[in-house]
Amino acid sequence: MAIPVILERRDCIAIAPTGTGKTEAFAIPIVQLLLEKEIQYNASVLILLPTRELCIQTKQRITNLLIGLDLGIASFYGGETYESQLEMYQHAQIILATPGRLVDFIEQGVINLNNIDTLVIDEFDQLLSLGFATEINKIINILPVKKQCIFISATKTAEIEKIVQKKLINPVEIFIKGQLKEAKIEESVLYVDKTDKKNLLRHLIESKISEQVIVFTRTIHGVERIEADLNRNGISCLALYGDKSQNQREEIIAKFRRKDTRILIVTDLLARGIDFPGLEAVINYEVPDSAESYIHRIGRTGRSEAVGIAITFCDAEDNEKWIKLQLSLKRQIKIDDQHPYLLSWEKMLSSSQKNHRKGTSKSKKRR
């Protein structure tokens, strides 16, 4: 649906669930249009992305399309030297960039965006949720007025709609309804006491999951605790979060892609866009904070027609959050009670009563 629209050089906004091939949907026609140009400027395509990891992955995917073609690509993101990135820019027709590093280069006056005639904003909703609205508007405003704009997103928010109305000219809207097909991802929730979560994780890794798994947890401290526990028990794993250096992050992702290890423990840093072909399973170590976060996390598995497994751990304290999350999803996730660390209803009831008393106490204090 997107390719003919982009080839006609029309503005468009494409909204589609994770794992539906959005990168190639805009990259293939852009490469075609570049090949049809009589004169190749140094850089005429700018693609904005939210994270370094997504920038690196997208660069690799587009580079695969450029094999045998006389086209170059540069990428600007934090964690690499200015010199190495600017050297590639001298010979590039396509620029991939995270907003922070791009604005840095703009303010230094070391790049020229006067010839940009195609702007792609990928994972637009994530860029805005990360707080890049000011940078995006600044970048759009310094680009030539006459340009094709292609906005790509998993969801359409009011903020995106506002920018679409201001910046796009008669845009074509491509909207793929529906979330991930249930047949592709086997979702389940495992009720477990908080103190038994590490035991349950090891049990699943050793008995249920035979290939690769990503374990999502809320905090850096949580990642480190899980990593330490698995290592103590002789289970090899990798851990990734934002505080790691760029070289460490790239090395960890490369090792996991090469299948040097089966287990990767992460924060939401890798919840969006990053693709690990053939990933068997995703485990939510705690209930995610929102339905959107849940959808993007489990979307790392069950891609490209493969069947995936999505498991969520729910302890007594998280039960209310889990109920609300299912209401937001408008579906009930099946309960898997066939595991050795099943949370007792006594503990569940005890926690519910405790939470109720806390709520009552707070209410009295307010009065």
C-alpha positions in Angstrom: 0.0 0.0 0.0 2.8 2.4 0.8 5.2 1.8 -2.1 3.0 3.2 -5.0 2.1 6.3 -2.8 5.8 7.0 -2.1 6.8 6.5 -5.7 4.2 9.2 -6.6 6.1 11.4 -4.2 3.0 12.1 -2.1 3.1 12.9 1.6 1.8 9.9 3.6 1.3 8.7 7.1 1.5 4.9 7.6 0.1 3.4 10.9 0.7 -0.3 11.3 1.4 -2.8 14.1 4.9 -3.9 14.9 6.4 -6.6 12.7 4.5 -5.7 9.5 7.5 -4.6 7.4 7.3 -0.8 7.7 11.1 -0.3 7.1 11.1 -1.9 3.6 7.8 -0.3 2.8 9.5 3.1 2.8 13.0 2.1 2.0 12.3 0.2 -1.3 10.5 3.1 -3.1 13.0 5.7 -1.7 16.0 3.7 -3.2 14.0 3.5 -6.5 13.5 7.2 -6.6 17.2 7.9 -5.9 18.2 5.6 -8.8 15.8 7.6 -11.1 17.5 10.9 -10.3 19.7 12.4 -13.0 21.8 14.3 -10.5 22.8 12.8 -7.1 23.2 15.3 -4.4 25.4 14.4 -1.4 22.3 13.9 0.7 18.6 14.2 -0.3 16.9 11.7 2.1 16.7 12.1 5.8 15.3 9.4 8.1 14.8 10.2 11.8 14.7 7.3 14.3 14.3 7.2 18.1 17.2 5.1 19.3 20.8 4.2 18.3 19.9 0.5 18.1 17.1 1.2 15.7 19.4 3.5 13.7 22.0 0.7 13.4 19.4 -1.9 12.4 17.7 0.3 9.8 21.1 1.2 8.3 21.9 -2.5 7.9 18.5 -3.2 6.3 18.8 -0.4 3.8 22.5 -1.2 3.1 21.2 -4.7 2.1 19.1 -3.0 -0.6 22.0 -0.9 -1.8 24.3 -3.8 -2.7 25.6 -3.3 -6.2 24.2 0.3 -6.4 26.2 3.5 -6.4 24.4 4.9 -3.4 25.8 5.7 0.1 24.3 5.9 3.5 25.4 7.7 6.7 24.1 7.4 10.3 24.3 10.0 13.1 23.7 8.8 16.6 25.3 9.2 20.1 28.1 7.0 21.2 30.2 7.2 18.0 32.8 9.8 17.1 31.8 12.9 15.2 34.7 12.3 12.8 33.7 8.8 11.7 30.1 9.8 11.1 30.9 13.0 9.2 33.4 11.0 7.0 30.6 8.7 5.8 28.3 11.8 5.3 30.6 13.2 2.6 29.6 10.3 0.2 26.0 9.6 1.3 22.7 10.1 -0.4 20.7 8.8 2.6 21.1 10.1 6.2 19.8 8.1 9.2 19.8 10.0 12.5 18.6 10.2 16.0 17.3 13.8 16.7 19.8 14.7 19.4 23.0 14.0 17.3 21.4 15.6 14.2 20.5 18.8 16.1 24.1 18.8 17.5 25.5 18.7 13.9 23.1 21.3 12.7 24.1 23.7 15.5 27.8 23.1 14.8 27.2 23.9 11.1 29.0 20.8 9.9 26.2 19.4 7.7 24.1 20.8 4.9 20.4 19.8 4.7 19.5 22.2 1.9 19.1 19.4 -0.7 16.8 17.1 1.5 13.7 16.4 -0.6 12.5 13.4 1.4 11.9 13.2 5.1 11.0 10.0 6.9 10.1 10.0 10.6 10.1 6.3 11.7 8.6 5.1 15.0 7.0 8.6 15.3 5.0 7.7 18.4 8.1 6.5 20.2 10.1 9.7 19.3 7.4 11.8 20.8 7.0 9.6 23.9 10.8 10.0 24.5 10.4 13.8 24.5 11.8 14.7 21.0 8.9 17.0 19.9 11.0 20.2 20.1 13.9 18.6 18.1 11.6 17.2 15.5 9.9 20.6 14.9 13.3 22.3 14.8 14.6 19.8 12.2 11.4 20.1 10.0 11.5 23.9 10.1 15.1 24.1 8.8 14.5 21.6 5.9 13.4 22.9 2.5 9.7 23.8 2.3 9.3 21.6 -0.8 9.8 18.0 0.3 8.1 14.7 0.6 7.2 13.7 4.2 6.6 10.1 5.2 5.5 9.5 8.8 5.7 5.9 10.1 4.2 4.8 13.4 2.7 1.9 15.3 0.0 4.1 16.8 -1.6 7.4 15.9 -1.7 9.9 18.7 -3.2 13.4 19.0 0.3 14.9 18.9 1.1 13.1 15.7 -2.3 14.2 14.2 -1.4 17.8 15.1 1.9 17.7 13.3 0.4 15.9 10.3 -2.2 18.7 9.9 0.5 21.4 10.1 3.3 19.9 8.1 1.9 17.4 5.5 0.2 18.4 2.2 -2.9 16.3 1.3 -1.4 13.2 2.9 -2.4 9.7 2.1 -3.2 7.8 5.3 -2.4 4.1 5.3 -3.9 2.4 8.3 -3.5 -1.3 9.0 -6.0 -2.3 11.7 -5.6 -4.9 14.3 -2.8 -6.0 16.6 -0.7 -9.1 16.4 -2.5 -12.2 15.3 -3.2 -14.4 18.2 -2.3 -17.5 16.3 1.2 -16.3 15.9 1.9 -15.5 19.6 0.9 -17.9 22.4 0.3 -15.5 25.3 0.0 -16.6 28.9 0.2 -15.3 32.4 1.9 -17.2 35.2 0.9 -16.2 38.8 4.0 -16.4 41.0 5.1 -14.9 44.3 7.7 -12.2 44.0 10.3 -14.2 45.9 9.9 -17.1 43.5 10.2 -15.2 40.2 13.9 -16.0 39.8 13.2 -19.7 40.4 10.4 -19.7 37.9 12.5 -18.0 35.3 15.2 -20.6 35.6 12.6 -23.3 35.4 11.2 -22.0 32.1 14.7 -21.5 30.6 15.7 -25.0 31.5 12.4 -26.9 30.7 10.1 -24.9 28.4 12.2 -22.5 26.2 14.6 -24.4 24.1 15.9 -21.5 21.9 16.3 -17.7 22.5 14.4 -15.6 24.9 14.3 -11.9 25.8 13.5 -11.1 29.4 12.0 -7.6 30.0 12.2 -6.0 33.4 11.4 -2.4 34.5 14.7 -1.1 35.8 18.5 -1.3 35.3 18.8 -2.7 38.9 16.3 -5.4 38.0 18.3 -6.4 34.9 21.5 -6.6 37.0 19.8 -8.7 39.7 18.4 -11.2 37.2 21.8 -11.4 35.3 23.6 -12.1 38.6 21.2 -14.8 39.6 21.4 -16.6 36.3 25.2 -16.4 36.3 25.3 -17.8 39.9 23.3 -20.8 38.7 25.5 -21.5 35.7 23.1 -20.0 33.1 24.9 -17.9 30.5 23.1 -14.6 29.6 23.6 -11.1 28.3 22.2 -7.9 29.8 21.4 -4.6 28.0 20.3 -1.2 29.2 20.9 2.5 28.4 23.8 3.1 30.7 26.1 0.7 28.7 28.5 2.3 26.3 27.6 2.3 22.6 30.3 -0.3 21.8 29.0 -2.6 24.6 25.4 -2.2 23.3 26.4 -3.1 19.7 28.5 -6.0 20.8 25.7 -7.4 23.0 23.1 -7.2 20.2 25.6 -8.7 17.7 26.3 -11.6 20.0 22.6 -12.3 20.6 21.9 -12.1 16.8 24.8 -14.6 16.3 23.1 -16.8 18.9 26.2 -16.9 21.1 23.8 -17.0 24.0 20.1 -17.9 24.5 19.1 -15.3 27.0 19.0 -11.5 26.8 17.8 -9.4 29.8 16.7 -5.9 28.9 14.8 -2.8 29.9 12.3 -1.2 27.5 15.3 0.0 25.5 14.6 -2.9 23.1 10.8 -3.0 23.2 10.4 -1.2 19.9 11.5 -1.9 16.3 14.5 -4.1 17.0 14.2 -7.4 15.1 15.8 -10.7 16.2 14.9 -13.2 13.6 13.4 -16.4 14.9 13.2 -15.2 18.5 11.3 -18.0 20.3 10.0 -16.2 23.4 9.5 -13.0 25.4 9.1 -13.0 29.2 7.7 -10.0 31.1 9.4 -10.4 34.5 6.8 -7.9 35.9 3.5 -6.7 34.4 4.3 -4.0 31.9 3.1 -0.4 32.7 0.7 -0.1 29.8 -1.0 -2.1 27.1 1.1 -0.3 24.5 4.3 -1.4 26.2 3.0 -5.0 26.4 2.1 -5.1 22.7 5.5 -3.8 21.7 7.5 -6.1 24.0 5.7 -9.3 22.8 6.1 -8.1 19.3 9.8 -9.0 19.3 8.6 -12.6 18.9 6.2 -14.2 16.4 7.5 -12.2 13.5 7.7 -13.2 9.8 5.1 -16.0 10.1 6.9 -17.7 13.0 5.1 -18.8 16.1 6.2 -17.1 19.3 5.7 -17.4 23.0 4.8 -14.5 25.3 4.8 -15.1 29.1 4.0 -12.5 31.8 4.8 -13.0 35.5 2.2 -11.6 37.8 2.7 -11.4 41.6 0.0 -10.5 44.1 0.9 -6.8 44.1 0.6 -6.6 40.3 -2.7 -8.4 40.0 -4.8 -5.2 39.8 -2.5 -3.7 37.2 -2.7 -6.9 35.2 -6.5 -6.8 35.3 -6.5 -3.2 34.0 -4.0 -4.1 31.3 -6.2 -6.8 30.0 -9.2 -4.4 29.9 -7.1 -2.0 27.8 -6.2 -4.9 25.5 -9.9 -5.8 25.3 -9.0 -9.5 25.8 -8.2 -12.0 28.5 -4.8 -13.7 28.5 -5.0 -17.4 29.5 -3.6 -18.4 32.9 -0.9 -21.1 32.9 -1.1 -22.8 36.3 1.1 -25.8 35.3 4.3 -24.7 36.9 5.9 -25.5 40.3 5.9 -21.9 41.8 2.2 -21.1 41.5 1.1 -18.2 43.7 -1.4 -19.4 46.4 -4.8 -17.7 46.6 -4.1 -17.1 50.3 -1.2 -14.8 49.4 -3.2 -13.2 46.6 -6.1 -12.5 49.0 -3.7 -11.2 51.7 -2.1 -8.8 49.3 -5.5 -7.6 48.0 -6.6 -6.9 51.6 -3.4 -5.1 52.4 -3.8 -2.9 49.3 -7.4 -2.2 50.3 -6.3 -1.1 53.8 -3.6 1.2 52.3 -6.2 2.8 50.1 -8.6 3.3 53.0 -5.8 4.8 55.1 -4.8 7.2 52.4 -8.5 8.2 51.9 -8.8 8.9 55.7 -5.7 11.0 55.7 -7.0 13.1 52.8 -10.1 13.8 54.8 
